[in-house]
Amino acid sequence: MYRQLTGNLASGKAATRPPVLLVQIDQDSIRKGIPSGRPNPMDRAYLASIVDRLSALEVRVIAIDYWLDRPQIENDVRFSQSLQQAADKGIGLIVGAVLE
């Protein structure tokens, strides 16, 4: 963020592809990607499609910062499969958890 605000950007390959890209799910994405239009709880099938897309782009790490505390029987399997396929490709996964 600092480099973008100050204009102190790297040149060459580093300038064309930032080391970290934040993908934020906005209202327009929710309307287009989630059939119910309700992101709470977040539709795991939608998250799976994002993981699949990032995997296809061969990113090195996928971090999901979303509270996944409510089970979704119909979509949890799909989400789990997408995460497993990403891990099988060697993509690092970061998913928050609460240990109780």
Phi and psi restraints in degrees (range 20) as a CNS / XPLOR table:
assign (resid 1 and name C) (resid 2 and name N)
       (resid 2 and name CA) (resid 2 and name C) 1.0 -57.7 20.0 2
assign (resid 2 and name N) (resid 2 and name CA)
       (resid 2 and name C) (resid 3 and name N) 1.0 -46.8 20.0 2
assign (resid 2 and name C) (resid 3 and name N)
       (resid 3 and name CA) (resid 3 and name C) 1.0 -63.5 20.0 2
assign (resid 3 and name N) (resid 3 and name CA)
       (resid 3 and name C) (resid 4 and name N) 1.0 -36.8 20.0 2
assign (resid 3 and name C) (resid 4 and name N)
       (resid 4 and name CA) (resid 4 and name C) 1.0 -68.8 20.0 2
assign (resid 4 and name N) (resid 4 and name CA)
       (resid 4 and name C) (resid 5 and name N) 1.0 -40.2 20.0 2
assign (resid 4 and name C) (resid 5 and name N)
       (resid 5 and name CA) (resid 5 and name C) 1.0 -70.7 20.0 2
assign (resid 5 and name N) (resid 5 and name CA)
       (resid 5 and name C) (resid 6 and name N) 1.0 -35.9 20.0 2
assign (resid 5 and name C) (resid 6 and name N)
       (resid 6 and name CA) (resid 6 and name C) 1.0 -89.4 20.0 2
assign (resid 6 and name N) (resid 6 and name CA)
       (resid 6 and name C) (resid 7 and name N) 1.0 -11.5 20.0 2
assign (resid 6 and name C) (resid 7 and name N)
       (resid 7 and name CA) (resid 7 and name C) 1.0 78.7 20.0 2
assign (resid 7 and name N) (resid 7 and name CA)
       (resid 7 and name C) (resid 8 and name N) 1.0 9.7 20.0 2
assign (resid 7 and name C) (resid 8 and name N)
       (resid 8 and name CA) (resid 8 and name C) 1.0 -87.8 20.0 2
assign (resid 8 and name N) (resid 8 and name CA)
       (resid 8 and name C) (resid 9 and name N) 1.0 71.4 20.0 2
assign (resid 8 and name C) (resid 9 and name N)
       (resid 9 and name CA) (resid 9 and name C) 1.0 -98.7 20.0 2
assign (resid 9 and name N) (resid 9 and name CA)
       (resid 9 and name C) (resid 10 and name N) 1.0 149.7 20.0 2
assign (resid 9 and name C) (resid 10 and name N)
       (resid 10 and name CA) (resid 10 and name C) 1.0 -71.1 20.0 2
assign (resid 10 and name N) (resid 10 and name CA)
       (resid 10 and name C) (resid 11 and name N) 1.0 159.8 20.0 2
assign (resid 10 and name C) (resid 11 and name N)
       (resid 11 and name CA) (resid 11 and name C) 1.0 -108.4 20.0 2
assign (resid 11 and name N) (resid 11 and name CA)
       (resid 11 and name C) (resid 12 and name N) 1.0 166.1 20.0 2
assign (resid 11 and name C) (resid 12 and name N)
       (resid 12 and name CA) (resid 12 and name C) 1.0 77.2 20.0 2
assign (resid 12 and name N) (resid 12 and name CA)
       (resid 12 and name C) (resid 13 and name N) 1.0 -144.8 20.0 2
assign (resid 12 and name C) (resid 13 and name N)
       (resid 13 and name CA) (resid 13 and name C) 1.0 -59.4 20.0 2
assign (resid 13 and name N) (resid 13 and name CA)
       (resid 13 and name C) (resid 14 and name N) 1.0 -40.0 20.0 2
assign (resid 13 and name C) (resid 14 and name N)
       (resid 14 and name CA) (resid 14 and name C) 1.0 -62.8 20.0 2
assign (resid 14 and name N) (resid 14 and name CA)
       (resid 14 and name C) (resid 15 and name N) 1.0 -29.3 20.0 2
assign (resid 14 and name C) (resid 15 and name N)
       (resid 15 and name CA) (resid 15 and name C) 1.0 -75.3 20.0 2
assign (resid 15 and name N) (resid 15 and name CA)
       (resid 15 and name C) (resid 16 and name N) 1.0 -26.5 20.0 2
assign (resid 15 and name C) (resid 16 and name N)
       (resid 16 and name CA) (resid 16 and name C) 1.0 -84.6 20.0 2
assign (resid 16 and name N) (resid 16 and name CA)
       (resid 16 and name C) (resid 17 and name N) 1.0 -23.5 20.0 2
assign (resid 16 and name C) (resid 17 and name N)
       (resid 17 and name CA) (resid 17 and name C) 1.0 -136.4 20.0 2
assign (resid 17 and name N) (resid 17 and name CA)
       (resid 17 and name C) (resid 18 and name N) 1.0 109.7 20.0 2
assign (resid 17 and name C) (resid 18 and name N)
       (resid 18 and name CA) (resid 18 and name C) 1.0 -66.3 20.0 2
assign (resid 18 and name N) (resid 18 and name CA)
       (resid 18 and name C) (resid 19 and name N) 1.0 149.7 20.0 2
assign (resid 18 and name C) (resid 19 and name N)
       (resid 19 and name CA) (resid 19 and name C) 1.0 -68.0 20.0 2
assign (resid 19 and name N) (resid 19 and name CA)
       (resid 19 and name C) (resid 20 and name N) 1.0 -26.6 20.0 2
assign (resid 19 and name C) (resid 20 and name N)
       (resid 20 and name CA) (resid 20 and name C) 1.0 -134.0 20.0 2
assign (resid 20 and name N) (resid 20 and name CA)
       (resid 20 and name C) (resid 21 and name N) 1.0 132.2 20.0 2
assign (resid 20 and name C) (resid 21 and name N)
       (resid 21 and name CA) (resid 21 and name C) 1.0 -124.3 20.0 2
assign (resid 21 and name N) (resid 21 and name CA)
       (resid 21 and name C) (resid 22 and name N) 1.0 120.9 20.0 2
assign (resid 21 and name C) (resid 22 and name N)
       (resid 22 and name CA) (resid 22 and name C) 1.0 -89.8 20.0 2
assign (resid 22 and name N) (resid 22 and name CA)
       (resid 22 and name C) (resid 23 and name N) 1.0 121.4 20.0 2
assign (resid 22 and name C) (resid 23 and name N)
       (resid 23 and name CA) (resid 23 and name C) 1.0 -105.1 20.0 2
assign (resid 23 and name N) (resid 23 and name CA)
       (resid 23 and name C) (resid 24 and name N) 1.0 112.3 20.0 2
assign (resid 23 and name C) (resid 24 and name N)
       (resid 24 and name CA) (resid 24 and name C) 1.0 -104.6 20.0 2
assign (resid 24 and name N) (resid 24 and name CA)
       (resid 24 and name C) (resid 25 and name N) 1.0 136.9 20.0 2
assign (resid 24 and name C) (resid 25 and name N)
       (resid 25 and name CA) (resid 25 and name C) 1.0 -87.3 20.0 2
assign (resid 25 and name N) (resid 25 and name CA)
       (resid 25 and name C) (resid 26 and name N) 1.0 109.7 20.0 2
assign (resid 25 and name C) (resid 26 and name N)
       (resid 26 and name CA) (resid 26 and name C) 1.0 -99.0 20.0 2
assign (resid 26 and name N) (resid 26 and name CA)
       (resid 26 and name C) (resid 27 and name N) 1.0 176.5 20.0 2
assign (resid 26 and name C) (resid 27 and name N)
       (resid 27 and name CA) (resid 27 and name C) 1.0 -60.1 20.0 2
assign (resid 27 and name N) (resid 27 and name CA)
       (resid 27 and name C) (resid 28 and name N) 1.0 -39.2 20.0 2
assign (resid 27 and name C) (resid 28 and name N)
       (resid 28 and name CA) (resid 28 and name C) 1.0 -63.3 20.0 2
assign (resid 28 and name N) (resid 28 and name CA)
       (resid 28 and name C) (resid 29 and name N) 1.0 -41.4 20.0 2
assign (resid 28 and name C) (resid 29 and name N)
       (resid 29 and name CA) (resid 29 and name C) 1.0 -64.0 20.0 2
assign (resid 29 and name N) (resid 29 and name CA)
       (resid 29 and name C) (resid 30 and name N) 1.0 -39.1 20.0 2
assign (resid 29 and name C) (resid 30 and name N)
       (resid 30 and name CA) (resid 30 and name C) 1.0 -63.3 20.0 2
assign (resid 30 and name N) (resid 30 and name CA)
       (resid 30 and name C) (resid 31 and name N) 1.0 -45.8 20.0 2
assign (resid 30 and name C) (resid 31 and name N)
       (resid 31 and name CA) (resid 31 and name C) 1.0 -61.6 20.0 2
assign (resid 31 and name N) (resid 31 and name CA)
       (resid 31 and name C) (resid 32 and name N) 1.0 -40.2 20.0 2
assign (resid 31 and name C) (resid 32 and name N)
       (resid 32 and name CA) (resid 32 and name C) 1.0 -80.5 20.0 2
assign (resid 32 and name N) (resid 32 and name CA)
       (resid 32 and name C) (resid 33 and name N) 1.0 -32.9 20.0 2
assign (resid 32 and name C) (resid 33 and name N)
       (resid 33 and name CA) (resid 33 and name C) 1.0 -102.5 20.0 2
assign (resid 33 and name N) (resid 33 and name CA)
       (resid 33 and name C) (resid 34 and name N) 1.0 -17.5 20.0 2
assign (resid 33 and name C) (resid 34 and name N)
       (resid 34 and name CA) (resid 34 and name C) 1.0 -115.8 20.0 2
assign (resid 34 and name N) (resid 34 and name CA)
       (resid 34 and name C) (resid 35 and name N) 1.0 113.4 20.0 2
assign (resid 34 and name C) (resid 35 and name N)
       (resid 35 and name CA) (resid 35 and name C) 1.0 -54.1 20.0 2
assign (resid 35 and name N) (resid 35 and name CA)
       (resid 35 and name C) (resid 36 and name N) 1.0 -39.4 20.0 2
assign (resid 35 and name C) (resid 36 and name N)
       (resid 36 and name CA) (resid 36 and name C) 1.0 -76.4 20.0 2
assign (resid 36 and name N) (resid 36 and name CA)
       (resid 36 and name C) (resid 37 and name N) 1.0 -20.0 20.0 2
assign (resid 36 and name C) (resid 37 and name N)
       (resid 37 and name CA) (resid 37 and name C) 1.0 75.7 20.0 2
assign (resid 37 and name N) (resid 37 and name CA)
       (resid 37 and name C) (resid 38 and name N) 1.0 4.1 20.0 2
assign (resid 37 and name C) (resid 38 and name N)
       (resid 38 and name CA) (resid 38 and name C) 1.0 -113.1 20.0 2
assign (resid 38 and name N) (resid 38 and name CA)
       (resid 38 and name C) (resid 39 and name N) 1.0 114.0 20.0 2
assign (resid 38 and name C) (resid 39 and name N)
       (resid 39 and name CA) (resid 39 and name C) 1.0 -85.8 20.0 2
assign (resid 39 and name N) (resid 39 and name CA)
       (resid 39 and name C) (resid 40 and name N) 1.0 7.7 20.0 2
assign (resid 39 and name C) (resid 40 and name N)
       (resid 40 and name CA) (resid 40 and name C) 1.0 -127.4 20.0 2
assign (resid 40 and name N) (resid 40 and name CA)
       (resid 40 and name C) (resid 41 and name N) 1.0 105.2 20.0 2
assign (resid 40 and name C) (resid 41 and name N)
       (resid 41 and name CA) (resid 41 and name C) 1.0 -77.2 20.0 2
assign (resid 41 and name N) (resid 41 and name CA)
       (resid 41 and name C) (resid 42 and name N) 1.0 154.8 20.0 2
assign (resid 41 and name C) (resid 42 and name N)
       (resid 42 and name CA) (resid 42 and name C) 1.0 -63.9 20.0 2
assign (resid 42 and name N) (resid 42 and name CA)
       (resid 42 and name C) (resid 43 and name N) 1.0 132.1 20.0 2
assign (resid 42 and name C) (resid 43 and name N)
       (resid 43 and name CA) (resid 43 and name C) 1.0 -66.4 20.0 2
assign (resid 43 and name N) (resid 43 and name CA)
       (resid 43 and name C) (resid 44 and name N) 1.0 115.5 20.0 2
assign (resid 43 and name C) (resid 44 and name N)
       (resid 44 and name CA) (resid 44 and name C) 1.0 -64.6 20.0 2
assign (resid 44 and name N) (resid 44 and name CA)
       (resid 44 and name C) (resid 45 and name N) 1.0 -29.6 20.0 2
assign (resid 44 and name C) (resid 45 and name N)
       (resid 45 and name CA) (resid 45 and name C) 1.0 -64.9 20.0 2
assign (resid 45 and name N) (resid 45 and name CA)
       (resid 45 and name C) (resid 46 and name N) 1.0 -37.1 20.0 2
assign (resid 45 and name C) (resid 46 and name N)
       (resid 46 and name CA) (resid 46 and name C) 1.0 -66.3 20.0 2
assign (resid 46 and name N) (resid 46 and name CA)
       (resid 46 and name C) (resid 47 and name N) 1.0 -45.4 20.0 2
assign (resid 46 and name C) (resid 47 and name N)
       (resid 47 and name CA) (resid 47 and name C) 1.0 -60.8 20.0 2
assign (resid 47 and name N) (resid 47 and name CA)
       (resid 47 and name C) (resid 48 and name N) 1.0 -39.1 20.0 2
assign (resid 47 and name C) (resid 48 and name N)
       (resid 48 and name CA) (resid 48 and name C) 1.0 -61.1 20.0 2
assign (resid 48 and name N) (resid 48 and name CA)
       (resid 48 and name C) (resid 49 and name N) 1.0 -40.7 20.0 2
assign (resid 48 and name C) (resid 49 and name N)
       (resid 49 and name CA) (resid 49 and name C) 1.0 -65.6 20.0 2
assign (resid 49 and name N) (resid 49 and name CA)
       (resid 49 and name C) (resid 50 and name N) 1.0 -34.2 20.0 2
assign (resid 49 and name C) (resid 50 and name N)
       (resid 50 and name CA) (resid 50 and name C) 1.0 -68.5 20.0 2
assign (resid 50 and name N) (resid 50 and name CA)
       (resid 50 and name C) (resid 51 and name N) 1.0 -44.6 20.0 2
assign (resid 50 and name C) (resid 51 and name N)
       (resid 51 and name CA) (resid 51 and name C) 1.0 -60.5 20.0 2
assign (resid 51 and name N) (resid 51 and name CA)
       (resid 51 and name C) (resid 52 and name N) 1.0 -42.9 20.0 2
assign (resid 51 and name C) (resid 52 and name N)
       (resid 52 and name CA) (resid 52 and name C) 1.0 -60.1 20.0 2
assign (resid 52 and name N) (resid 52 and name CA)
       (resid 52 and name C) (resid 53 and name N) 1.0 -43.2 20.0 2
assign (resid 52 and name C) (resid 53 and name N)
       (resid 53 and name CA) (resid 53 and name C) 1.0 -66.1 20.0 2
assign (resid 53 and name N) (resid 53 and name CA)
       (resid 53 and name C) (resid 54 and name N) 1.0 -44.0 20.0 2
assign (resid 53 and name C) (resid 54 and name N)
       (resid 54 and name CA) (resid 54 and name C) 1.0 -64.9 20.0 2
assign (resid 54 and name N) (resid 54 and name CA)
       (resid 54 and name C) (resid 55 and name N) 1.0 -37.2 20.0 2
assign (resid 54 and name C) (resid 55 and name N)
       (resid 55 and name CA) (resid 55 and name C) 1.0 -63.1 20.0 2
assign (resid 55 and name N) (resid 55 and name CA)
       (resid 55 and name C) (resid 56 and name N) 1.0 -41.1 20.0 2
assign (resid 55 and name C) (resid 56 and name N)
       (resid 56 and name CA) (resid 56 and name C) 1.0 -64.2 20.0 2
assign (resid 56 and name N) (resid 56 and name CA)
       (resid 56 and name C) (resid 57 and name N) 1.0 -29.0 20.0 2
assign (resid 56 and name C) (resid 57 and name N)
       (resid 57 and name CA) (resid 57 and name C) 1.0 -81.7 20.0 2
assign (resid 57 and name N) (resid 57 and name CA)
       (resid 57 and name C) (resid 58 and name N) 1.0 -2.3 20.0 2
assign (resid 57 and name C) (resid 58 and name N)
       (resid 58 and name CA) (resid 58 and name C) 1.0 58.3 20.0 2
assign (resid 58 and name N) (resid 58 and name CA)
       (resid 58 and name C) (resid 59 and name N) 1.0 46.0 20.0 2
assign (resid 58 and name C) (resid 59 and name N)
       (resid 59 and name CA) (resid 59 and name C) 1.0 -69.9 20.0 2
assign (resid 59 and name N) (resid 59 and name CA)
       (resid 59 and name C) (resid 60 and name N) 1.0 162.6 20.0 2
assign (resid 59 and name C) (resid 60 and name N)
       (resid 60 and name CA) (resid 60 and name C) 1.0 -89.4 20.0 2
assign (resid 60 and name N) (resid 60 and name CA)
       (resid 60 and name C) (resid 61 and name N) 1.0 -32.9 20.0 2
assign (resid 60 and name C) (resid 61 and name N)
       (resid 61 and name CA) (resid 61 and name C) 1.0 -142.1 20.0 2
assign (resid 61 and name N) (resid 61 and name CA)
       (resid 61 and name C) (resid 62 and name N) 1.0 139.6 20.0 2
assign (resid 61 and name C) (resid 62 and name N)
       (resid 62 and name CA) (resid 62 and name C) 1.0 -120.7 20.0 2
assign (resid 62 and name N) (resid 62 and name CA)
       (resid 62 and name C) (resid 63 and name N) 1.0 122.9 20.0 2
assign (resid 62 and name C) (resid 63 and name N)
       (resid 63 and name CA) (resid 63 and name C) 1.0 -117.2 20.0 2
assign (resid 63 and name N) (resid 63 and name CA)
       (resid 63 and name C) (resid 64 and name N) 1.0 131.7 20.0 2
assign (resid 63 and name C) (resid 64 and name N)
       (resid 64 and name CA) (resid 64 and name C) 1.0 -115.2 20.0 2
assign (resid 64 and name N) (resid 64 and name CA)
       (resid 64 and name C) (resid 65 and name N) 1.0 116.9 20.0 2
assign (resid 64 and name C) (resid 65 and name N)
       (resid 65 and name CA) (resid 65 and name C) 1.0 -108.7 20.0 2
assign (resid 65 and name N) (resid 65 and name CA)
       (resid 65 and name C) (resid 66 and name N) 1.0 75.0 20.0 2
assign (resid 65 and name C) (resid 66 and name N)
       (resid 66 and name CA) (resid 66 and name C) 1.0 -146.3 20.0 2
assign (resid 66 and name N) (resid 66 and name CA)
       (resid 66 and name C) (resid 67 and name N) 1.0 139.1 20.0 2
assign (resid 66 and name C) (resid 67 and name N)
       (resid 67 and name CA) (resid 67 and name C) 1.0 -73.0 20.0 2
assign (resid 67 and name N) (resid 67 and name CA)
       (resid 67 and name C) (resid 68 and name N) 1.0 112.5 20.0 2
assign (resid 67 and name C) (resid 68 and name N)
       (resid 68 and name CA) (resid 68 and name C) 1.0 -111.6 20.0 2
assign (resid 68 and name N) (resid 68 and name CA)
       (resid 68 and name C) (resid 69 and name N) 1.0 54.7 20.0 2
assign (resid 68 and name C) (resid 69 and name N)
       (resid 69 and name CA) (resid 69 and name C) 1.0 -91.6 20.0 2
assign (resid 69 and name N) (resid 69 and name CA)
       (resid 69 and name C) (resid 70 and name N) 1.0 -11.8 20.0 2
assign (resid 69 and name C) (resid 70 and name N)
       (resid 70 and name CA) (resid 70 and name C) 1.0 -107.4 20.0 2
assign (resid 70 and name N) (resid 70 and name CA)
       (resid 70 and name C) (resid 71 and name N) 1.0 123.2 20.0 2
assign (resid 70 and name C) (resid 71 and name N)
       (resid 71 and name CA) (resid 71 and name C) 1.0 -66.2 20.0 2
assign (resid 71 and name N) (resid 71 and name CA)
       (resid 71 and name C) (resid 72 and name N) 1.0 147.5 20.0 2
assign (resid 71 and name C) (resid 72 and name N)
       (resid 72 and name CA) (resid 72 and name C) 1.0 -131.2 20.0 2
assign (resid 72 and name N) (resid 72 and name CA)
       (resid 72 and name C) (resid 73 and name N) 1.0 87.7 20.0 2
assign (resid 72 and name C) (resid 73 and name N)
       (resid 73 and name CA) (resid 73 and name C) 1.0 -49.0 20.0 2
assign (resid 73 and name N) (resid 73 and name CA)
       (resid 73 and name C) (resid 74 and name N) 1.0 -45.2 20.0 2
assign (resid 73 and name C) (resid 74 and name N)
       (resid 74 and name CA) (resid 74 and name C) 1.0 -71.7 20.0 2
assign (resid 74 and name N) (resid 74 and name CA)
       (resid 74 and name C) (resid 75 and name N) 1.0 -24.8 20.0 2
assign (resid 74 and name C) (resid 75 and name N)
       (resid 75 and name CA) (resid 75 and name C) 1.0 -112.3 20.0 2
assign (resid 75 and name N) (resid 75 and name CA)
       (resid 75 and name C) (resid 76 and name N) 1.0 -15.8 20.0 2
assign (resid 75 and name C) (resid 76 and name N)
       (resid 76 and name CA) (resid 76 and name C) 1.0 -62.5 20.0 2
assign (resid 76 and name N) (resid 76 and name CA)
       (resid 76 and name C) (resid 77 and name N) 1.0 -37.3 20.0 2
assign (resid 76 and name C) (resid 77 and name N)
       (resid 77 and name CA) (resid 77 and name C) 1.0 -64.2 20.0 2
assign (resid 77 and name N) (resid 77 and name CA)
       (resid 77 and name C) (resid 78 and name N) 1.0 -45.5 20.0 2
assign (resid 77 and name C) (resid 78 and name N)
       (resid 78 and name CA) (resid 78 and name C) 1.0 -61.4 20.0 2
assign (resid 78 and name N) (resid 78 and name CA)
       (resid 78 and name C) (resid 79 and name N) 1.0 -44.9 20.0 2
assign (resid 78 and name C) (resid 79 and name N)
       (resid 79 and name CA) (resid 79 and name C) 1.0 -62.7 20.0 2
assign (resid 79 and name N) (resid 79 and name CA)
       (resid 79 and name C) (resid 80 and name N) 1.0 -44.3 20.0 2
assign (resid 79 and name C) (resid 80 and name N)
       (resid 80 and name CA) (resid 80 and name C) 1.0 -61.4 20.0 2
assign (resid 80 and name N) (resid 80 and name CA)
       (resid 80 and name C) (resid 81 and name N) 1.0 -42.1 20.0 2
assign (resid 80 and name C) (resid 81 and name N)
       (resid 81 and name CA) (resid 81 and name C) 1.0 -62.7 20.0 2
assign (resid 81 and name N) (resid 81 and name CA)
       (resid 81 and name C) (resid 82 and name N) 1.0 -41.4 20.0 2
assign (resid 81 and name C) (resid 82 and name N)
       (resid 82 and name CA) (resid 82 and name C) 1.0 -63.9 20.0 2
assign (resid 82 and name N) (resid 82 and name CA)
       (resid 82 and name C) (resid 83 and name N) 1.0 -42.6 20.0 2
assign (resid 82 and name C) (resid 83 and name N)
       (resid 83 and name CA) (resid 83 and name C) 1.0 -64.0 20.0 2
assign (resid 83 and name N) (resid 83 and name CA)
       (resid 83 and name C) (resid 84 and name N) 1.0 -41.4 20.0 2
assign (resid 83 and name C) (resid 84 and name N)
       (resid 84 and name CA) (resid 84 and name C) 1.0 -65.0 20.0 2
assign (resid 84 and name N) (resid 84 and name CA)
       (resid 84 and name C) (resid 85 and name N) 1.0 -42.1 20.0 2
assign (resid 84 and name C) (resid 85 and name N)
       (resid 85 and name CA) (resid 85 and name C) 1.0 -63.1 20.0 2
assign (resid 85 and name N) (resid 85 and name CA)
       (resid 85 and name C) (resid 86 and name N) 1.0 -39.0 20.0 2
assign (resid 85 and name C) (resid 86 and name N)
       (resid 86 and name CA) (resid 86 and name C) 1.0 -64.2 20.0 2
assign (resid 86 and name N) (resid 86 and name CA)
       (resid 86 and name C) (resid 87 and name N) 1.0 -44.5 20.0 2
assign (resid 86 and name C) (resid 87 and name N)
       (resid 87 and name CA) (resid 87 and name C) 1.0 -62.4 20.0 2
assign (resid 87 and name N) (resid 87 and name CA)
       (resid 87 and name C) (resid 88 and name N) 1.0 -39.9 20.0 2
assign (resid 87 and name C) (resid 88 and name N)
       (resid 88 and name CA) (resid 88 and name C) 1.0 -62.5 20.0 2
assign (resid 88 and name N) (resid 88 and name CA)
       (resid 88 and name C) (resid 89 and name N) 1.0 -26.8 20.0 2
assign (resid 88 and name C) (resid 89 and name N)
       (resid 89 and name CA) (resid 89 and name C) 1.0 -81.9 20.0 2
assign (resid 89 and name N) (resid 89 and name CA)
       (resid 89 and name C) (resid 90 and name N) 1.0 -4.2 20.0 2
assign (resid 89 and name C) (resid 90 and name N)
       (resid 90 and name CA) (resid 90 and name C) 1.0 90.2 20.0 2
assign (resid 90 and name N) (resid 90 and name CA)
       (resid 90 and name C) (resid 91 and name N) 1.0 12.0 20.0 2
assign (resid 90 and name C) (resid 91 and name N)
       (resid 91 and name CA) (resid 91 and name C) 1.0 -80.7 20.0 2
assign (resid 91 and name N) (resid 91 and name CA)
       (resid 91 and name C) (resid 92 and name N) 1.0 129.5 20.0 2
assign (resid 91 and name C) (resid 92 and name N)
       (resid 92 and name CA) (resid 92 and name C) 1.0 -71.9 20.0 2
assign (resid 92 and name N) (resid 92 and name CA)
       (resid 92 and name C) (resid 93 and name N) 1.0 140.9 20.0 2
assign (resid 92 and name C) (resid 93 and name N)
       (resid 93 and name CA) (resid 93 and name C) 1.0 -121.6 20.0 2
assign (resid 93 and name N) (resid 93 and name CA)
       (resid 93 and name C) (resid 94 and name N) 1.0 134.5 20.0 2
assign (resid 93 and name C) (resid 94 and name N)
       (resid 94 and name CA) (resid 94 and name C) 1.0 -127.6 20.0 2
assign (resid 94 and name N) (resid 94 and name CA)
       (resid 94 and name C) (resid 95 and name N) 1.0 115.6 20.0 2
assign (resid 94 and name C) (resid 95 and name N)
       (resid 95 and name CA) (resid 95 and name C) 1.0 -132.7 20.0 2
assign (resid 95 and name N) (resid 95 and name CA)
       (resid 95 and name C) (resid 96 and name N) 1.0 124.0 20.0 2
assign (resid 95 and name C) (resid 96 and name N)
       (resid 96 and name CA) (resid 96 and name C) 1.0 -67.6 20.0 2
assign (resid 96 and name N) (resid 96 and name CA)
       (resid 96 and name C) (resid 97 and name N) 1.0 155.0 20.0 2
assign (resid 96 and name C) (resid 97 and name N)
       (resid 97 and name CA) (resid 97 and name C) 1.0 -150.8 20.0 2
assign (resid 97 and name N) (resid 97 and name CA)
       (resid 97 and name C) (resid 98 and name N) 1.0 155.8 20.0 2
assign (resid 97 and name C) (resid 98 and name N)
       (resid 98 and name CA) (resid 98 and name C) 1.0 -114.5 20.0 2
assign (resid 98 and name N) (resid 98 and name CA)
       (resid 98 and name C) (resid 99 and name N) 1.0 122.6 20.0 2
assign (resid 98 and name C) (resid 99 and name N)
       (resid 99 and name CA) (resid 99 and name C) 1.0 -96.4 20.0 2
assign (resid 99 and name N) (resid 99 and name CA)
       (resid 99 and name C) (resid 100 and name N) 1.0 118.4 20.0 2
